[in-house]
Amino acid sequence: MTWPLQSPDLNPIEIVWVELHHRVKPNALTSAKHLWELPQDCWKTISGDYLLKLIKRMPRVFKAVIKARSGYFEEPTI
């Protein structure tokens, strides 16, 4: 079975980037300094528990991908 080189389903950081984007997007940027600081401030609001849940879900994701034979699968929320 071949896997895509970059599969978001198999890469927890991709989910973290989406979460960070959702936290940054509602804020209006006011300066270059704000552009630099805002993502850092939003990153600090992502809890360790959330990150741990992403890691702990990986065995379930691997099983779902294998069962779907690398095709599409539905995953319950994290």
C-alpha positions in Angstrom: 0.0 0.0 0.0 1.5 3.4 -0.9 0.8 6.5 1.1 0.8 10.1 -0.1 4.0 11.9 0.8 2.0 14.5 2.7 -1.3 13.2 4.1 -3.0 15.5 6.6 -4.8 12.5 8.1 -1.5 11.0 9.1 0.2 14.2 10.3 -1.1 15.8 13.5 0.7 19.1 12.9 -1.6 19.8 10.0 -4.6 19.8 12.3 -2.7 22.1 14.7 -2.1 24.5 11.8 -5.8 24.5 11.0 -6.6 25.2 14.7 -4.1 28.0 14.8 -5.5 29.5 11.6 -9.0 29.5 13.2 -7.7 31.3 16.2 -5.7 33.9 14.3 -8.2 34.6 11.5 -10.8 36.5 13.5 -8.3 39.1 14.6 -7.6 42.2 12.5 -3.9 42.7 12.1 -2.8 46.3 12.9 0.9 46.2 12.2 3.9 44.1 11.2 4.6 43.6 14.9 1.0 42.4 15.5 1.4 40.0 12.5 4.5 38.6 14.3 3.0 38.4 17.8 -0.6 37.3 17.1 0.2 33.7 15.9 2.6 33.3 18.9 -0.1 34.5 21.3 -2.7 32.2 19.7 -0.3 29.3 19.8 0.0 29.7 23.6 -3.8 29.2 23.9 -3.7 25.7 22.4 -3.7 23.4 25.4 -1.3 20.5 26.0 -4.4 18.4 26.5 -5.6 19.2 22.9 -2.2 18.3 21.5 -2.2 15.1 23.5 -5.6 14.2 22.1 -4.2 14.6 18.6 -1.4 12.2 19.4 -3.6 9.7 21.1 -6.0 9.6 18.1 -3.3 8.4 15.7 -3.7 4.6 16.2 -7.5 5.1 15.5 -6.6 7.1 12.4 -4.1 4.5 11.2 -6.7 1.8 11.5 -9.3 3.8 9.7 -6.9 4.6 6.8 -6.0 0.9 6.5 -9.6 -0.1 6.6 -10.5 2.4 4.0 -7.5 1.2 1.9 -6.1 4.6 1.8 -9.4 6.1 0.6 -11.7 8.5 2.3 -13.0 7.9 5.8 -15.1 9.7 8.3 -13.5 10.5 11.6 -15.3 11.5 14.7 -14.3 14.8 16.3 -11.1 14.9 18.3 
